[in-house]
Amino acid sequence: MPETVELLAQHGDDAKILAGGQSLLPMLALRLARPAVLIDINHVRELAGITVNGGLTIGALTRHRAVERSDAVAAVAPMLAAAMRYVGHDAIRTRGTLGGSVAHADPAAEAPMVMRVLGGSIVATSVRGRRTIDADTLFQGFLTTSLEPDELLTEIHVPAGAEGSGWSVNEFSRRNGDFALVGTAIVLQLDDGGTIAGARIGLSGIAGEPVRATSAEAALVGAAPSDAAFAEAGRAAADAVNPTSDLHGTAAYRKHLVDVLVRRGLREALARAEGDR
């Protein structure tokens, strides 16, 4: 790894990291990226692997498939394992890396949304040292992060879920394997009396970066779980977003999907939370 960060320090903006290549190679083919230097990290073995340390530390080179099938991830952060099943097709998950997806910061991708909802963070390494960046400040717009040109994303940290919480991941796409028109990731926390003590609702595909539906979260806190409460949260989430229209769906359709998927996800998260009680 020292050689990798030295090369990044030498070439900066002229270099691109090649890991799984599932995002970079299409960009190269379309001439959307034209780096002078490609730095292949596939043989940097210390960048792969999953460690349980209260939460999870996942090497940036760890493949989507490994995260999806990991017993450790399923036990500590099951939302993350479930989200990997939505990533492209089997071949993409076998080759693509979690770190690559996070660093690419596609607003329709699953990993950035889940990272923001779970309160995850990454470690960026350069010749200047290491620094930790939380997910709320990492994603800064369409395909844009706060990583510096000479920094390599080396680790992903995911905290363990709280007791009495439930989760859900849902998305809608036109075809299996396509990027989602809208995706949701939800954590619902119940107190000892069964009242909603906290909620975290993430949305993908509706802005230049994954967003939190904070108005919907606020509407839920202190409420008793019910279809009426979940309907209010779904409407609040839809009202707060301002998606654009494209050939895949209109803005109104995406807002409708936000409403539907938030309601559905809250019901699923509640069922898991109540199952843990």
Secondary structure, 3 states (H helix, E strand, C coil): CHHHHHHHHHHHHHEEEECCCCCHHHHHHCCCCCCCEEEECCCCHHHCCEEECCCEEEECCCEHHHHHHCHHHHHHCHHHHHHHCCCCCHHHHHHCEHHHHHHHCCCCCHHHHHHHHHCCEEEEEECCEEEEEEHHHHEEECCEECCCCCCEEEEEEECCCCCCEEEEEEEECCCCCCCCCEEEEEEEEECCCCCEEEEEEEEECCCCCCEECHHHHHHHCCCCCCHHHHHHHHHHHHHHCCCCCECCECHHHHHHHHHHHHHHHHHHHHHHHHHCC
